[in-house]
Amino acid sequence: MKNVFTEHPHSLGESYFQHFFFALKFGSTMVVGGLACIVHAIFPFFCKKTGSNFLLKMTNDFVCRMPVVEERVMMLARSIDQKKVQTQKKSETNPTASDDTPNANH
């Protein structure tokens, strides 16, 4: 008989409780990061990189935990590669330009 509580965790090589605690931590971190973004929206001088730092750490933790690399992760990697190329081209054409673009911290 299929157990709906353990099927997904087992597909990731985890027990129910391992998955429970990871998901609980992940969700709590999302809430805290979201609150930091809301504070930043109201007071742009606070939490300038907090939301993006949370997002990057969570993405890294999520990807490292995956048993196989999924297509959605590969799409993200391709987007990052494209952005790196764009950034390199910008720095070659304007070497005095700052990396602090208006959206760089969001």
C-alpha positions as CSV (number, residue, x, y, z in Angstrom):
1,M,0.0,0.0,0.0
2,K,1.2,3.5,-0.9
3,N,1.9,5.8,2.0
4,V,1.3,9.4,0.9
5,F,3.3,10.7,3.9
6,T,6.5,8.9,3.0
7,E,6.3,8.5,-0.8
8,H,7.8,11.9,-1.7
9,P,10.5,11.9,1.1
10,H,11.6,8.4,0.1
11,S,11.9,9.5,-3.5
12,L,14.5,12.0,-2.2
13,G,16.3,9.4,-0.1
14,E,14.9,10.9,3.1
15,S,12.8,9.7,6.0
16,Y,9.5,11.5,6.7
17,F,11.2,13.4,9.6
18,Q,14.3,14.4,7.7
19,H,12.0,15.8,5.0
20,F,9.8,17.4,7.6
21,F,12.6,19.3,9.3
22,F,14.2,20.4,6.0
23,A,10.8,21.7,4.7
24,L,10.0,23.4,8.0
25,K,13.4,25.2,8.0
26,F,13.1,26.0,4.3
27,G,9.6,27.5,4.7
28,S,10.6,29.4,7.8
29,T,13.6,30.9,6.0
30,M,11.3,31.9,3.1
31,V,9.1,33.8,5.6
32,V,12.0,35.6,7.2
33,G,13.5,36.5,3.8
34,G,10.1,37.7,2.6
35,L,9.7,39.9,5.6
36,A,13.1,41.3,4.9
37,C,12.0,42.1,1.4
38,I,8.9,43.9,2.7
39,V,11.0,45.9,5.1
40,H,13.3,46.8,2.2
41,A,10.3,47.8,0.0
42,I,9.2,50.3,2.7
43,F,12.7,51.4,3.8
44,P,15.1,50.9,0.8
45,F,18.1,51.7,2.9
46,F,17.5,48.6,5.1
47,C,18.1,45.0,4.2
48,K,19.6,45.9,0.8
49,K,20.9,42.4,0.1
50,T,19.1,40.4,2.8
51,G,16.4,39.0,0.6
52,S,18.7,38.1,-2.2
53,N,21.2,36.5,0.2
54,F,18.4,34.4,1.7
55,L,17.3,33.4,-1.8
56,L,20.8,32.4,-3.0
57,K,21.5,30.4,0.1
58,M,18.2,28.6,-0.1
59,T,18.7,27.9,-3.8
60,N,22.1,26.5,-3.1
61,D,20.8,24.3,-0.2
62,F,17.9,23.1,-2.4
63,V,20.1,22.2,-5.4
64,C,22.8,20.4,-3.2
65,R,20.0,18.3,-1.7
66,M,18.5,17.2,-5.0
67,P,19.3,13.6,-5.9
68,V,19.3,14.5,-9.6
69,V,19.6,17.8,-11.5
70,E,16.1,18.8,-12.8
71,E,15.5,20.7,-15.9
72,R,14.3,23.8,-14.0
73,V,17.7,23.9,-12.3
74,M,19.4,23.6,-15.7
75,M,17.3,26.5,-16.9
76,L,18.5,28.6,-14.0
77,A,22.1,27.7,-14.7
78,R,21.6,28.8,-18.3
79,S,20.1,32.1,-17.2
80,I,23.1,32.7,-14.9
81,D,25.5,31.9,-17.8
82,Q,23.7,34.3,-20.1
83,K,23.9,37.0,-17.4
84,K,27.6,36.4,-16.9
85,V,28.2,36.9,-20.6
86,Q,26.1,40.1,-20.6
87,T,28.0,41.4,-17.6
88,Q,31.4,40.6,-19.3
89,K,30.3,42.5,-22.4
90,K,29.2,45.5,-20.4
91,S,32.5,45.7,-18.5
92,E,34.5,45.3,-21.8
93,T,32.6,48.2,-23.4
94,N,32.6,50.4,-20.3
95,P,35.4,49.5,-17.9
96,T,34.5,52.3,-15.5
97,A,30.9,51.1,-15.1
98,S,30.0,50.0,-11.6
99,D,28.6,46.6,-10.8
100,D,25.9,48.4,-8.7
101,T,23.1,48.4,-11.3
102,P,19.8,49.6,-10.0
103,N,18.5,46.0,-9.6
104,A,21.7,44.3,-8.6
105,N,20.6,44.1,-4.9
106,H,17.1,42.8,-5.5
